[in-house]
Amino acid sequence: MLTLRPSQERGYADHGWLKSFHSFSFADYFDPAHMGWGNLRVINEDWIAPGKGFGTHGHRDMEIVTYVLQGELAHQDSLGNVKAIPPGDVQRMSAGTGVQHSEFNHAPNDTTHLLQIWIDPNVRGVKPSYEQTTFADSAKQGHLCLVASPDGAQGSVALNADARLYAGLFEAGQTAALELAVGRKAYVHLVRGALKVNGVALHTGDAALLVDETRVTLTEAQDAELLVFDLCA
């Protein structure tokens, strides 16, 4: 079964310096029908104004993945990491027993556009850790590139979670498919463009929630960028 989640039905918050769409319940947006999908708990699509950002704050027992789409995000944390995250990089922070961090857009004129993703860990109380890897567009073009996984396979960042995350770029005529094991869920988030997921049309910001399916099939793409999650139920 596939359920379409239209972009305009997501929660939305406008804080002036921050504009954010929430795919699942988050902060002041509460929707009991959208509390997460499998072990995927948060997908926030954020636009951070120039010179603004999130001050130091804490997390515990959560796998946090950041995927920058435009601009650059400056990250600093209590583990000693001071990093710049550009488009093409995937950042993973395992909060574990607790970590403090801040995230800023230091550009004077440019907005930073990103996706921040939270996944429930399958083990709690781990030592906090950080990882950041670059994935070239060529690795994602016409292909589902594994960017996060439990075992760090194929150069992906390693999650303390039973989840795999793929990123892809698809132009007209390019297709792909991902096989799903019995009992798994999948979530497809279309960052931009258009394409069909198992025959259902998605446009920018839309998502597809899949359960009791054996395959995710991507067809009829038009300048599409997307993330595909293979999740435990």
N, C-alpha and C positions, 0 to 999 in steps of 0.2 A: 504494500500500500504506500502511495506517495501523497503527501499533503503539501500543498503550495502555501508558502508564507509570504504574501506580497509585501514589498518594501514599505509601502505606506501604512501598513498595519503595525509596524514596529513602534515601540515606545520612543518618544522624542523629548529631548531636554535642550533648552537654549539658555546658557549661562552667560551669554555675551562673549566671553573669551573662549568658551567651549561650546560647540554644538555636537550633539551626540544622539545617534540612533541606537536603541537597545533591542536586540533580537529576543532577549529573555528578560524576565523581571530583574530589575536592578535599581538600587537607590529609591527614588520616589516613584518609579514606574513599577506597578505591581499588576500582574496578569496571571491568575491561577492556572490558565490554560497554557501558559508559556513560562514554565519555571526552569526549563532546561530540556535537553534531549539526550537520553542515555547519561553518560558522565560529562557531557558538555554543559557547562553552566552559564557562561557569559560569552556573547559576541557583541562588543560595543564598537560602532563605527564613529570615530571621533575626528573632529576638525579643531585644531588648536591654533588660536590666533598668534600672530607674530609677537615674540617676547613674553609669552604666557606659558603656563603649564601647571602641573600637579606638584604641590609642595610635598615635603617628606611625609610619608604615611606608611603604615605597616600592613603586612599580609602574613597569614599562617596557613599551612597545609593546603596549598593550592598550586597547581601547575599553570603558570602564566606565560602565554605566547604573544609576542608583539610582531605585527606584520605591517610595515610602513608602506604606504601607497604613493605618497607625495611629500616632498620636503624632507626634513630630518628630525629625529627625536633624540634629545640628549638624556641619557640615563645615568644616574648615580645612586649607589646603594651602600648599605652598611657592611657589605662583603668587601668593599674596597674597589668595586668596579666603577670606572668613569668611562662611558662609551657613547659613541654617536651611532645611531641606527638609521641607515639610509634605505631607500627602496631596494629590494632585492635581498636584504638581510632578514633572517628569522632569528628572533631572540627568545630564549627560554629561561625563565627564572622559576626555580623550585623554592617556594617559600618555606616549606618544612616547619621547623620549630620557631621560625619567625625571622622576617627580614624587613628593613626599612628602606624605602627608595623614593626618588623623585624623578619626574619626567617633564622636560621642558622643550619648547620650541624657541631657540635662541635667535632665529633668523629675524632681521629687522622688518622685512616686508612680505615674507612668504608664509602661507598657512601650512601646517603639517597635518596630513590626512593619514589615518592609520586604523587598523583593526586591533583591538585588544581582546584576547581570548583567554578564558579561564576553564580549566578542565580539572575535575575532581581526581585527586591522586588515588592510587590503589594501595599506598602505604603512607602512614602518617608519622610525624615526628622525625623525619629525615633531616640531615644536615642541609641547610640552605645552599643552593648552588646556582651558577649562572653559565649560560652558553649562548654563543652568537655565531651564526654561519651565513655566508653569502651563497645564494643560489642564482646562477646566471640565467637570464631570460632564455638563452638557448637550451637550457636543461628543462625548461617548462613549456617551450613552444611546441604545441601539438601533442603534449604528453603530460600525464599526471606525475609530477615529480614529488617523491616522498621527502618532506621537509621536517617532520617530527614523528618519532616512533618510540616504543618502549625500549628498544635495544640499540638505538642510534644507527639503524641499518642504512646503507647507501649514503652515508655521510650526513644523515639527518640529525637534528638535535635530539637528545635523549630525554624522554618523559618518564616520570614516576607515575605513569597512568596507562591504563589499557585502552590506548587510542592511537590512531595513526592519522596524520594530516598530510594531505597532498595539495600542491599548488599547480595550476595550469594556465597556459595562455593558448587560446584557440582562435584561429582565423577561419574564414569560410572554407569548407571542404575538409577541415580537420576534425577527426572524431577520436573518442577514447572510451574505454570501458574499465570498470573496476569490479572484480568479483568480490562478493560478500559471503563470509562464512555463515552458517546457520546460527540464528540467534543474535546476529549483529544488527545494529542500527547504522544508518548513514545520514549525514547532513551535508547539503550542498549550499554554499553561500556564493552567489554571483556578485563579484565585486563591481564589474562593469560589463557593458555589452549585452548580448543576448545569446541564448542557446536553448536547446531542449534537453531535459533530463528525463530519461525513460519516456520520451514522447510528449512531455509537458513543457510548455514554453515558459522560460524565465527571462526577466529583464533586470537591469541594474538594480541591485539591492534586494532582489527577491531571494528566497531560499526554498529548498525542497527537503522535507523530512521524510525519510524512508524507513519502513519497518516491514519485516517479512518479505523482503526482496532478496534476490540472489545476485543482482548485478546493478551497478550504476552505469548507465549508458549516456554518453554525451554526444549530441548531434546538432546539426544546423547552427553552428556557431557564427557569430558576427562580432569580431573584435572583442572577444570575451576573456576575462580574467576571473578565476574562481578558486575557491578552496573547497576540498572534499574531505569530510571527516568519516573515518571508519571507527565506530564507537561500540563499547559494550552496552548491553541493554540496562 
